[in-house]
Amino acid sequence: MHHVRLGRSAVTTTRLSFGGAAIGNLFTAVDDATAAAAVDAAWTAGIRTFDTAPHYGLGLSERRLGTALHGRPRAEYQLSTKVGRLLDPVSEPAGDDLAHGFAVPATHRRRWDFSADGVRRGLEQSLLRLGTDRVDTVYLHDPDDHLDQALTEAYPALDQLRSEGVIGAIGAGMNQSAALTRVVRETDVDVVLLAGRYTLLDQSALADLLPAASERGVSVVIGGVFNSGLLADPRPGATFDYAAAAPELVERALRMQEVCARHGVPLRAAAVRFAFGHPAVAGVLVGARNAEEITDAARQFGLPIPPGLWDELKTSGLLPAGVPVPKDGT
């Protein structure tokens, strides 16, 4: 699978990368064997970029990903995690973590910390959970309500670690483009991870983040390309950004599916490939909880997309006329 350099760093990403939230028991539990099989299937498919975070299952995703990658040549894959939430153990664990979206015992309490010390301690804890001595990329994770501290304290700490060679690249990850645009303009990050805001159904990042990233030489990785489900399986009751999709969105997704079918392409394939039409996009991150899901994503990613499909989506009004779309071989 093709590798692309992240910004001005020496770190690369495969065009398709593995997102580790689901193997942290996002919404529903998966067992250790299923999680390991998902990582194995990603490797078999040629994916060599793996992303996780302390937030995902109170560290479960990091532990599982580290275990699954153990023994593989470290120089052959890229590993990213995130900072901004410290995990404090609770003295008497009770209940689960489903209030935060993860089907795990509530053994820890998350604490926001974008201070320089918090960044260093968070990274140290992540390395222990991952069972490795280094990660390639570290993202500021969801600093939406802590942006000033993230820019003035967390980012300089990561910049120092980058200059020392401890990490290879700095990023920031959010599900909104406005704050990420500020990060791109006010720092020297190498990459930003944007979830759900540059998809077949939502191109809002075209107004701010993507032009800014192109101007500044910052790579963009797109997550949430299925908008949490609607673009994977459009139907009444499907989810859009983790809530029930509005009827008009369901109708639009179903019409897109009809266009794709006329061109012999699954909607999932168009959803995975769409973002690559913009030159700032280096890769797409897909979450998977089992081998079947990531194998399917890789298969969809590899399908040829007839240019006429994009043309019809535009002429039918399902995509704006000026949206960039992938060229042959992208």
Backbone torsions as a table, in degrees:
resi	resn	phi	psi	omega
1	MET	NA	138.1	-174.5
2	HIS	-62.8	139.0	177.2
3	HIS	-104.1	144.4	178.8
4	VAL	-129.6	137.2	179.7
5	ARG	-73.5	141.9	178.8
6	LEU	-90.2	108.7	178.1
7	GLY	56.5	-131.5	179.2
8	ARG	-98.7	8.2	-178.5
9	SER	-80.3	175.5	173.5
10	ALA	-93.0	-0.9	-178.4
11	VAL	-81.9	141.3	177.1
12	THR	-118.3	167.0	172.1
13	THR	-133.3	144.8	167.3
14	THR	-72.7	151.9	-175.7
15	ARG	-58.5	-30.5	174.2
16	LEU	-115.3	129.5	179.7
17	SER	-125.6	162.0	-174.2
18	PHE	-97.9	122.8	176.8
19	GLY	-95.8	131.1	-170.2
20	GLY	-96.0	10.4	-178.6
21	ALA	-63.9	-41.6	-174.6
22	ALA	-65.6	-35.2	178.4
23	ILE	-78.9	0.3	167.6
24	GLY	-94.2	18.0	179.0
25	ASN	67.4	44.9	175.3
26	LEU	-63.0	115.0	178.9
27	PHE	69.7	-46.7	179.5
28	THR	-133.8	152.7	-176.2
29	ALA	-78.8	144.2	165.7
30	VAL	-125.3	152.2	-178.7
31	ASP	-86.3	170.5	-176.0
32	ASP	-59.7	-40.9	-177.5
33	ALA	-65.5	-39.8	179.2
34	THR	-66.2	-41.9	178.6
35	ALA	-62.8	-44.6	179.8
36	ALA	-63.4	-39.0	179.2
37	ALA	-64.6	-33.5	177.3
38	ALA	-64.1	-43.8	178.9
39	VAL	-66.2	-42.0	177.9
40	ASP	-59.6	-42.2	-179.7
41	ALA	-66.6	-36.5	176.2
42	ALA	-61.8	-43.5	179.1
43	TRP	-62.4	-45.2	179.8
44	THR	-59.9	-34.4	-179.9
45	ALA	-76.8	-3.8	178.9
46	GLY	97.3	0.9	178.2
47	ILE	-72.3	132.4	-179.6
48	ARG	-129.8	12.9	177.4
49	THR	-122.2	125.3	-173.1
50	PHE	-129.3	130.3	-174.8
51	ASP	-121.8	141.5	179.3
52	THR	-149.8	-172.1	179.6
53	ALA	-169.0	151.0	174.3
54	PRO	-57.8	-34.9	-178.6
55	HIS	-58.0	-31.3	-172.7
56	TYR	-75.6	98.6	178.1
57	GLY	72.0	29.7	-179.9
58	LEU	52.2	46.4	177.7
59	GLY	93.4	-9.5	-177.7
60	LEU	-61.4	-42.6	-180.0
61	SER	-60.3	-44.5	179.0
62	GLU	-61.2	-45.6	-178.9
63	ARG	-62.8	-44.7	-179.4
64	ARG	-66.6	-41.8	-179.1
65	LEU	-65.7	-43.2	177.9
66	GLY	-59.6	-42.4	178.8
67	THR	-64.5	-43.3	-177.0
68	ALA	-67.9	-30.5	-179.2
69	LEU	-89.6	-11.1	-177.4
70	HIS	-59.0	132.8	179.3
71	GLY	94.2	-14.8	176.1
72	ARG	-82.6	148.2	-178.7
73	PRO	-58.1	119.5	-173.8
74	ARG	-62.2	-30.3	-178.7
75	ALA	-73.7	-9.6	-174.9
76	GLU	-95.0	-3.1	179.3
77	TYR	-140.6	159.2	178.6
78	GLN	-111.6	137.6	-174.9
79	LEU	-126.3	131.3	176.7
80	SER	-128.5	146.6	170.8
81	THR	-139.4	-171.6	-169.5
82	LYS	-136.7	157.7	178.2
83	VAL	-127.8	160.5	179.3
84	GLY	129.4	-21.2	175.3
85	ARG	-123.8	118.8	172.3
86	LEU	-91.8	148.6	179.0
87	LEU	-106.8	111.1	178.4
88	ASP	-100.0	126.3	178.3
89	PRO	-65.5	143.8	176.3
90	VAL	-98.3	145.2	-174.2
91	SER	-69.3	-35.3	-179.7
92	GLU	-131.7	86.3	-178.8
93	PRO	-59.4	138.9	178.6
94	ALA	-150.5	136.5	176.4
95	GLY	77.7	-163.7	-177.4
96	ASP	-123.8	-177.9	-175.6
97	ASP	-106.9	20.2	-176.0
98	LEU	-64.6	-22.3	175.1
99	ALA	-60.9	-25.1	176.7
100	HIS	-103.2	4.7	173.2
101	GLY	100.4	4.7	-173.6
102	PHE	-126.0	131.4	-177.6
103	ALA	-86.8	69.2	178.6
104	VAL	-135.9	157.1	175.1
105	PRO	-62.7	144.3	-177.9
106	ALA	-81.5	69.5	-177.3
107	THR	-83.5	-17.0	-177.9
108	HIS	-135.3	162.1	175.0
109	ARG	-117.6	131.1	176.6
110	ARG	-76.2	141.6	175.9
111	ARG	-135.7	120.5	178.3
112	TRP	-62.8	134.1	177.0
113	ASP	-159.6	102.5	176.2
114	PHE	-106.6	23.5	173.9
115	SER	-75.6	164.8	178.1
116	ALA	-61.2	-42.3	178.7
117	ASP	-65.6	-39.8	178.9
118	GLY	-62.7	-38.1	177.6
119	VAL	-62.8	-46.4	-178.0
120	ARG	-66.3	-43.6	-179.7
121	ARG	-67.3	-39.6	178.2
122	GLY	-61.9	-41.9	179.6
123	LEU	-67.2	-40.0	177.5
124	GLU	-60.1	-43.5	179.4
125	GLN	-64.6	-40.5	179.6
126	SER	-63.6	-41.7	179.7
127	LEU	-61.9	-37.5	177.4
128	LEU	-65.0	-45.0	-179.7
129	ARG	-65.9	-37.6	-179.4
130	LEU	-76.3	-19.5	-178.6
131	GLY	68.3	37.2	-179.0
132	THR	-137.0	165.6	-179.1
133	ASP	-99.1	-3.2	179.7
134	ARG	-160.6	153.7	166.8
135	VAL	-121.7	157.3	-176.2
136	ASP	-85.2	-41.8	-176.9
137	THR	-129.8	137.8	174.4
138	VAL	-121.6	125.4	179.2
139	TYR	-101.5	139.9	163.2
140	LEU	-71.6	122.3	-168.1
141	HIS	-102.6	114.0	175.1
142	ASP	52.1	52.7	-179.8
143	PRO	-81.7	21.8	-174.0
144	ASP	-46.9	-50.3	-177.0
145	ASP	-92.7	7.1	-177.7
146	HIS	-135.0	30.4	-168.2
147	LEU	-65.6	-40.5	-179.5
148	ASP	-61.7	-45.2	178.3
149	GLN	-65.7	-38.6	179.0
150	ALA	-61.5	-38.6	-178.6
151	LEU	-76.5	-35.8	-173.8
152	THR	-94.6	-20.2	-177.9
153	GLU	-121.7	-52.3	-176.2
154	ALA	-68.5	-48.1	-178.0
155	TYR	-60.5	-47.3	178.5
156	PRO	-58.6	-34.2	178.1
157	ALA	-65.5	-42.8	177.6
158	LEU	-67.1	-35.9	177.9
159	ASP	-62.2	-39.2	177.1
160	GLN	-64.9	-43.7	178.7
161	LEU	-63.4	-35.5	177.3
162	ARG	-67.2	-43.3	-179.3
163	SER	-66.2	-27.2	177.6
164	GLU	-83.8	-6.0	-179.4
165	GLY	80.6	10.0	179.5
166	VAL	-70.7	-38.7	174.3
167	ILE	-125.3	158.1	-176.7
168	GLY	-95.2	-30.5	-175.2
169	ALA	-148.0	152.4	178.2
170	ILE	-115.9	138.3	176.7
171	GLY	-139.9	178.9	173.0
172	ALA	-142.7	140.0	-178.1
173	GLY	-128.4	129.3	178.9
174	MET	-150.8	172.7	174.7
175	ASN	-109.6	25.4	173.2
176	GLN	-140.7	147.8	-173.1
177	SER	-90.9	-25.9	-174.1
178	ALA	-63.1	-49.1	-179.5
179	ALA	-67.4	-37.2	177.1
180	LEU	-64.4	-33.4	177.1
181	THR	-63.1	-40.7	176.7
182	ARG	-63.0	-41.9	177.6
183	VAL	-59.2	-45.4	-178.9
184	VAL	-61.7	-40.8	-175.4
185	ARG	-78.5	-26.3	-172.7
186	GLU	-106.3	-2.4	179.7
187	THR	-136.4	179.3	174.7
188	ASP	-112.3	50.6	174.1
189	VAL	-65.9	156.7	178.9
190	ASP	-93.3	-28.1	-171.2
191	VAL	-154.7	149.1	169.8
192	VAL	-126.1	145.3	178.9
193	LEU	-111.1	114.0	-176.3
194	LEU	-113.3	123.8	-177.7
195	ALA	-104.4	122.1	167.7
196	GLY	80.5	-3.0	-175.2
197	ARG	-108.3	10.4	169.3
198	TYR	-144.4	83.4	-175.8
199	THR	-136.5	178.0	175.6
200	LEU	-59.5	-25.5	-177.4
201	LEU	-102.5	-13.2	-175.6
202	ASP	-148.0	108.9	178.5
203	GLN	-112.3	31.6	-174.9
204	SER	-61.9	-25.5	-179.9
205	ALA	-67.4	-14.8	177.4
206	LEU	-65.6	-22.3	-176.0
207	ALA	-80.2	-23.2	-175.0
208	ASP	-141.3	-61.8	-169.9
209	LEU	-65.0	-49.2	-173.5
210	LEU	-64.3	-42.4	174.7
211	PRO	-63.6	-39.7	179.5
212	ALA	-64.4	-41.3	179.2
213	ALA	-64.1	-42.0	177.9
214	SER	-61.6	-43.2	-179.0
215	GLU	-63.8	-37.9	-174.4
216	ARG	-95.2	-1.8	-179.9
217	GLY	71.5	31.2	-180.0
218	VAL	-100.7	133.3	178.2
219	SER	-79.8	151.3	177.5
220	VAL	-121.5	129.5	170.9
221	VAL	-108.6	130.8	-176.6
222	ILE	-102.9	125.4	172.7
223	GLY	-111.0	173.5	176.6
224	GLY	63.1	36.2	-174.9
225	VAL	-68.2	-18.0	176.0
226	PHE	-96.3	6.6	-177.3
227	ASN	49.1	41.5	175.6
228	SER	74.3	7.4	173.3
229	GLY	149.8	-33.7	-173.1
230	LEU	-60.6	-39.1	-178.5
231	LEU	-83.1	-8.2	174.1
232	ALA	-89.0	-35.3	-177.5
233	ASP	-151.0	79.8	-175.6
234	PRO	-70.0	123.2	-179.2
235	ARG	-170.6	158.2	173.7
236	PRO	-57.9	133.6	-177.7
237	GLY	95.9	-10.5	177.1
238	ALA	-67.9	158.9	-177.2
239	THR	-98.8	147.6	172.7
240	PHE	-129.0	117.5	-175.0
241	ASP	51.9	44.8	171.9
242	TYR	68.3	19.0	172.2
243	ALA	-134.4	163.1	179.8
244	ALA	-58.1	129.6	-177.5
245	ALA	-71.1	139.4	176.2
246	ALA	-63.8	147.6	-177.7
247	PRO	-54.3	-37.8	-178.8
248	GLU	-67.7	-31.2	176.0
249	LEU	-71.6	-39.3	176.5
250	VAL	-60.5	-45.0	179.9
251	GLU	-61.4	-42.2	-179.4
252	ARG	-64.4	-43.2	179.1
253	ALA	-64.4	-38.7	178.2
254	LEU	-65.7	-38.1	176.5
255	ARG	-65.6	-39.0	175.5
256	MET	-61.5	-40.2	179.3
257	GLN	-62.4	-38.4	178.0
258	GLU	-64.7	-41.7	177.8
259	VAL	-62.4	-45.9	-179.8
260	CYS	-59.9	-42.4	-178.8
261	ALA	-61.8	-36.5	178.8
262	ARG	-63.9	-24.2	179.7
263	HIS	-102.5	8.9	176.1
264	GLY	71.4	28.5	-176.7
265	VAL	-125.4	132.2	173.4
266	PRO	-65.8	146.1	176.5
267	LEU	-56.9	-35.6	-179.7
268	ARG	-58.3	-39.4	-179.3
269	ALA	-66.0	-43.5	178.2
270	ALA	-63.8	-38.2	-179.7
271	ALA	-64.6	-40.3	-180.0
272	VAL	-69.9	-34.1	-173.8
273	ARG	-91.2	-21.4	-171.2
274	PHE	-51.9	-46.5	-172.1
275	ALA	-60.9	-24.5	-176.7
276	PHE	-70.7	-3.2	173.9
277	GLY	-68.0	-23.3	-179.6
278	HIS	-93.2	132.0	-174.8
279	PRO	-65.3	-20.2	179.6
280	ALA	-76.7	-17.1	-175.3
281	VAL	-80.6	118.4	179.7
282	ALA	-92.8	-28.7	-176.0
283	GLY	-165.7	169.1	176.2
284	VAL	-123.4	133.8	179.8
285	LEU	-105.8	127.3	-179.0
286	VAL	-121.5	126.4	175.7
287	GLY	-83.5	146.9	179.5
288	ALA	-150.4	141.7	179.1
289	ARG	-105.0	-5.7	178.5
290	ASN	-153.6	172.3	-176.4
291	ALA	-63.6	-37.0	-177.0
292	GLU	-62.8	-41.9	-177.0
293	GLU	-65.7	-45.4	-177.3
294	ILE	-74.2	-31.7	175.6
295	THR	-64.9	-40.8	177.7
296	ASP	-64.9	-42.5	179.8
297	ALA	-60.6	-42.6	179.2
298	ALA	-65.8	-37.8	178.2
299	ARG	-64.5	-44.7	179.5
300	GLN	-63.2	-40.0	-180.0
301	PHE	-60.5	-34.1	-176.0
302	GLY	-85.9	-6.4	-177.8
303	LEU	-72.4	139.6	174.9
304	PRO	-69.6	138.9	-179.9
305	ILE	-111.5	115.0	178.4
306	PRO	-63.1	133.9	178.0
307	PRO	-54.4	-30.0	-179.5
308	GLY	-63.0	-24.2	177.6
309	LEU	-63.1	-49.7	179.4
310	TRP	-62.3	-39.9	179.1
311	ASP	-59.5	-44.3	-177.8
312	GLU	-69.7	-36.0	176.8
313	LEU	-60.7	-34.7	179.1
314	LYS	-76.9	-46.6	-177.1
315	THR	-66.7	-25.8	177.6
316	SER	-85.4	-1.5	178.4
317	GLY	81.7	8.7	-179.4
318	LEU	-83.2	-20.9	170.3
319	LEU	-128.6	141.8	175.9
320	PRO	-60.8	147.2	-174.9
321	ALA	-60.4	-33.4	-174.7
322	GLY	-90.1	1.6	-179.1
323	VAL	-69.6	128.6	177.5
324	PRO	-70.0	142.9	-178.7
325	VAL	-127.7	158.5	-177.5
326	PRO	-62.5	145.8	172.0
327	LYS	-94.5	168.8	177.6
328	ASP	-54.6	132.5	176.9
329	GLY	83.6	-1.9	-179.4
330	THR	-69.6	NA	NA
